Amino acid sequence: MEARTGRRIWLLVGACVALAVALVAVVLASGLAAPRQALTGDPPVLAGRQLWGSCAGGFYARRGDDIVLTSSAHCAGEGMTATDPDGRGVRGVFGPGALLEPCPHAGHTCRPSDMNYLVVAADRIPWGRLNVVDLGEGGERVVEPDTAPLSCGDIAVGDRVEINGRDIFRAGTVAETGRYLHDPAEDGDYFPCMIAAADIEVGVGDSGGAVLVRGRPAGVTSRSFDGRLGFTPLAEGLVALGLELCTTPDCDLRPD
């Protein structure tokens, strides 16, 4: 069963390789339209919401004493500054993308997950709500204390999946899992694990968005398979980047 699903993911890559271009959103617009819920709080929670440009926000985490927000390695490079929609205020600066080293496939960039993070500007940290994921019309979800992020092996076909990405809430189920590998001339990224949800449409701006599986923090929106969701696992990306998922309101730090 595992070999069969892995092969299907590999074959599906041909439908999406043109989308996986560095610094460009990986998913194509699909004409989705839905009510979009306004941001709340000052500063608002951006986990689960639109972050910057074509990047969506994932989950709040900590790196030492820094509060970060996960996103996607393909939609913003290290050192890039995320601004407010009006281009004025600064939300933070992007850090590096997760890497898998040594890389088992020559000519590829091997990644445990399609993840990077935004070092959140001090005045944009939503203290007291760092364990919240805002899914807009899907409601706010609280990450309970000591919640473990899901890894590839924790996710199974048929599991319920939820995303919000472009501030459009969507839900569906896992269709298959497998590795992601293609000719490096077409897509140079290799992922040991890619999960596909065949019944969730994706579009430009979903990249990096929080993925919940069975209501738990599970992944990062990464690819489009014929306009349908492909995501990579959260736990592997957090480990590679030295991040700890926020599971308490202040992420076990003392706000200044």
N, C-alpha and C positions, 0 to 999 in steps of 0.2 A: 504493500500500500504506500509506504513512504517513498520508494523508488519511483512508483508510478506518478505520484503527485509532484515530486521533484522534477521529473522530466517534463510534465505539462507546464510548469512555471517556466522552464528553460525555453520551451517552444513559444510561449506567449511573449517572450522578450521582443520578438520581431515587431509586435504591435506597438511597442512603446519606446524603442531605442532612440528615435528622433527627438523624444521629449527630454531625455536625460542629459541636458547640456548645463555645464557649470554656470552658476549665477543666474540661471533662467528657470522659471517654475517648470516642474516636470509634468504637470497635468494640464490637459487641454480643456478649454471652456466647453461646457456641455449644455448651455442654455438653461441651467437650473435657475429657478426663481422661487423665493420663499421669504416670508417676513423675517426681518433681522432685528434682533433685540438690542436696544441701546446698552452701552457699557455703563456699569454702575460702580460707585465708590470713587474715592479720591485719595490716592490714585486707584484706577480700576484694576481688577484681575485680568491679565492678558493670557493666562493659561487657557487654551482651548479657543481663543479668539484670534482675529486677524492681528498680526504683529507689525509687519512692515513690508512694503512692496508686495512681492508675491510669497512672502513667508507667513506662516501661521504659527501661533504659540503652542507649545506642548505642555510641559509640566514644570512647576517650580522645583528647583533643587539647590543644593549648596555645594560650593567648592571651597573648602576651608571656611573662611568667614564671609565669602562672597555669595550673594544670592544671584542665581542664574535662572534663565528660562530656556528650556530645550527647544530646538527647532531643527531645520534640515541642513545638512552639510552642502547640499547642491544649490540651495537658493541664496546663500550669502557666504562670502569668504571671510576668513579671519581678518579682523581689523576694521571691517565695515561698520559704519554707524547707522543704527536704526533710529529714525526720527518719527515724530508725530505725523499724521496724515497731511498736516499743513506744511510740513517740511521744516518746522522751526524747533520745537522742543526735542530733546534727545531722550530716547527710551533706553539706550544702552549701546554696547559695542560687542560685536560677535567674536567669539573665540574660535579655536580650531575645530575641525571635524574629527569624528572618531575614526581611528585606523586599526586595521588588523595586521599585526606584524609578528613574524615574517609573512609576507604575502605569498600564498601558494600558487598564484596564477600570474605568470610573467606578462607584462604589458598592461596589467590592470591596477587600479587602486582598490585594495581590498579593505572592506569596512565591515565591522560587526553589526552596524546599524547605520542608517543614513541620517546621522545625528550630529549637530553641533550645539552651541548654546550662546545665549545672549547674556553678557554680564550686565545685570540690570542697574541702571543709574540709581544712585542713592535716593533721589527724591521720587522715584517711580516704583519703589518696593511697596507692595500692599501688605504691610505688617498686619498681623492678625488674621490674614486670609491666604497665607502661602500654601496651605493644604487644600485650596479650592481650585476646581477646574470648572470654568464657565462654558457650558455648552449652549448658550443662547436660549433658543426656544426649547432646547432639551433640558434646561434647568441647570442649576449649580450642583456640582457633586463634591463632596468632602472626602478627601483621602484620609482614612482613619489612621490613628497611631499604629506604627510598626507595620503598615501595609507594605508587602514586598512587591516590587514591580514585576510584571510577567516577563518571562524569557520565551524563546522560541518553543521549547519543549512543553511549556504550560498552555499553549494555544492549540485548539483542536478544531477540525472541520465541524461546522454546525454551531460553533460558539457565536453568541450575539456580539456585534461590533457597533460602536457609535463614534461618530466624528462630528466636528462642527466647522473646522477649517475656515472657509470664507464667510463665517458667521451665518452659515446655512446648516441647520441640524439634519443629519441623516443617520439611518440605522439599517443594519442588515446582518448577514451571517458570514462566517469564514467558509470559503469554498474549497481552498486548497493551500498547501504550503510546499516549499521546496527551495532549492538554491537559485540564485539569480546570476547567470553567467552568459556572456555573449561575446562576439568578436569585439576586441577593444577599439577598433576603428568606428564602431557604431555606438557602443556604450562601454566606457572603460572602467565602470564600477563593478566589483564583484561583491555579492552578499551571500554568506553561507545560508541565510534564511530570509525568505520573502513570503509574506502571507497575502493572499488575494481574497477579496470579498466581492464576488461577482455581481452582487445586487446593490452596490453603493456607487453612485456616480461621483466623479471627481472633476475638478476644474482648476484653472490657474488661480493660485492663492491658497490652495489646500496644503501645499508642501510644508512639512514640518509640524503639522497640526497634531494635537493630542488624539490618540486612539485608545478608546476604552474597550476592553473585552470582558464580558460578564461583569461589567461595571467597574473593573479594576484597571489601573494604569498599565497599558500594554504595548504601546508602540508609537511610531512616528510615520505620518503619511509620506510616502516616498515615490511611488510610481503609478502610472496609469496603464492598465491593460485594456485596450479598446475602450477607454473612457471609464473604466471601473477601478476601484481602489486596490492599490498594492501598498503594504506597509511593512516596516522592519521592526524587530522587537526592541522594547525599551530597556530591559535589564542589561543586555549586552552593551548597549551604547553608554549607559550610565557608568558601568565598570570601566570601559575603555577611556572615558573622559575624566575619571576620578570624581564622579558626582554622587551625591546622596539625595534621593528623592525626599522632598518635604512632606512629612506626614503629621506635622503639628502646625498650629497657626503661625508661629514665628520661626519655624524650622530649627528649633532648639538653639536659637541665637537670641541675643538681647538687642532689641531695636535701639538705635541712638536717639 
